C-alpha cells in the first residue's frame, strides 16, 4: 500500500470515529430530551417542555439538555467520570434501593411484573452488598466532587418542591393529564387485567398523596 492510500485510510477512520461519536451524542441528547417531554406530559414539569416544533421535536427540552452538555464541557474527562458516572450514579442507585425497600414494606400487595419472595428484612439484606460497594466508591471521591454533588442534589430537591409549589398555585402552565385510550395500537379492545390493576394502584397512591397534603394543610 502506498503512503497516499495509508493517509486516505487514516483520514477515513478518523471521519468514521467523529461520525460515530456525533451519532452517539445526538442519540443520548434526544433520549434525554424526550424524557423531559414525557415528564411534561405526565404533569411532572411545566408544559413548556412538551412544546414541539413543526418537525415533532421537543425544542425547549433539547435546549435544556444541550445546556447541561455545555456545562459539562468545562470539566475534564476525569472529573466527568468521577462526578457524573461514579458519584451521581451511586446516589441514584442508593435512592432506588431506598424506594424499593420502602415500597416493599409499605405496599407489599402492589401488582408487580414479578415478586421477590422475601420479606422486608430480606429485601434490605439484598441491598447491603451493592450499597457497601457504592458507598466505598463514593468515599474515594475528591472533596470537590462531593461539594459539587451536594450542591446539585440540593438544587434538585429545591427545584422539585418549587415546581410542586408552582403547580399548586398555578404560577406556571401544566398540561392536563389525558387518560389512555381503551384500545392499544395492536388492535386490542380491552385493557389487560394487570394493567388495569396497576392503573388503579397508581390512582390510589396519587389519592393518598393528595389526602396527605390536604391533611398537612389543615393542621
Secondary structure, 3 states (H helix, E strand, C coil): CCHHHHHHHHHHHHHHHHHHHHHHHHHHHHHHHHHHHHHHHCCCCCHHHHCECCCCCEHHHHHHHHHHHHHHCCCCHHHHHHHHHHHHHHHHHHHHHHHHHHHHHHCCCCCCCCCCCCCHHHHHHHHHHHHHHHHHHHHCCCHHHHHHHHHHHHHHHHHHHHHHHHHHCCCCCCCCCCCCCCCCCCCCCCCCHHHHHHHHHHHHHHHHHHHHHHHHHHC
